[in-house]
């Protein structure tokens, strides 16, 4: 699956310290092989966006079934309640 990252997601990742960033990066790369890993959930009311918790961070992404692509929209910090 084709994987892309928005500019805003890239900028958000620049603010994350080393160890969590490594784990987030590995999770993003693994989404290309398995776009619906254990723990991924649909983001309510956001047009088919999904999120994957990684420690205290959440990877927000969208799967485009027409072009077989996955776009990472953002990486945010905080409790999952803020995403609903």
Residue pairs with C-beta under 8 A, 6 or more apart in sequence:
1 31
1 32
1 33
1 35
1 63
1 68
1 69
1 70
2 32
2 67
2 68
2 69
2 70
3 28
3 29
3 31
3 32
3 69
3 70
3 72
4 69
4 70
4 71
4 72
5 28
5 71
5 72
6 71
6 72
6 73
6 74
8 73
8 74
9 60
9 72
9 73
9 74
9 75
12 74
12 75
12 76
13 21
13 24
13 25
13 75
16 24
16 57
16 75
16 77
20 54
20 55
20 56
20 57
23 54
23 55
24 54
24 57
24 59
24 75
27 37
27 52
27 54
27 59
28 59
28 72
30 37
31 37
31 52
31 59
31 61
31 70
31 72
32 70
35 61
35 63
35 70
36 50
37 52
39 52
39 53
40 50
40 51
40 52
41 50
41 51
41 52
42 48
42 49
42 50
43 49
43 50
43 51
43 60
43 83
43 84
44 84
45 84
47 62
48 62
48 63
49 60
49 61
49 62
49 73
50 60
50 61
50 62
50 63
51 58
51 59
51 60
51 61
51 80
51 83
52 58
52 59
52 61
53 80
56 77
56 78
57 75
57 76
57 77
58 75
58 76
58 77
58 78
58 80
58 83
59 72
59 74
59 75
60 72
60 73
60 74
60 75
60 76
60 83
61 70
61 71
61 72
61 73
62 70
62 71
62 73
63 69
63 70
64 70
64 71
76 82
76 83
